[in-house]
Structures are given as C-alpha cells and as structure tokens.
Amino acid sequence: MKMRKKSDLPQKTCQTCGLPFAWRKKWAKDWENVRYCSDRCRRERQKRPGSTTG
C-alpha cells in the first residue's frame, strides 16, 4: 500500500474543541459516525450540562 500525505486524507472538525482532525485507519469502518478528535473530547462532550447524546 502506498503511503499518503496527511494533507491528502479526509478531515472533519471536532464537535467539542472545534479543531480539525484527519482520518485514521482505526476509523475506516465508521468514519461517517466519527464526531470527536479524541476520547478526551468525547468525554468532555458527555460532561456538559444540557448536551444531547446520540
């Protein structure tokens, strides 16, 4: 498999921190549902009062 530059990978914006993050191989099967750049951002989102999950 040929290596790709990180700038060539798809990107999304994290819903918690607002920073852009790039596709990772571990997200390949579920990329459409990835919303957070890290576990920390996912946990922080759940801690916020009035946040909706799902």
FENMONOR-V428998 format. One record per backbone hydrogen bond with DSSP energy under -0.5 kcal/mol. CO is the residue of the C=O (numbers start at 0). NH is the residue of the N-H. E is the energy in kcal/mol with one decimal. If there is no record, write none. Layout:
co->(CO CO)
nh->(NH NH)
e->(E E)
//
This chain:
co->(4 5 9 11 13 18 20 23 24 26 26 27 29 29 30 34 37 38 39 40 41 42 43 47)
nh->(7 8 22 20 17 13 11 26 27 29 30 30 32 33 33 14 41 42 43 44 45 46 47 50)
e->(-1.5 -1.2 -2.2 -2.8 -1.1 -2.6 -2.4 -1.6 -1.9 -0.9 -0.6 -0.5 -1.5 -0.7 -0.9 -2.0 -1.8 -2.6 -2.6 -2.1 -1.4 -1.3 -1.1 -1.4)
//
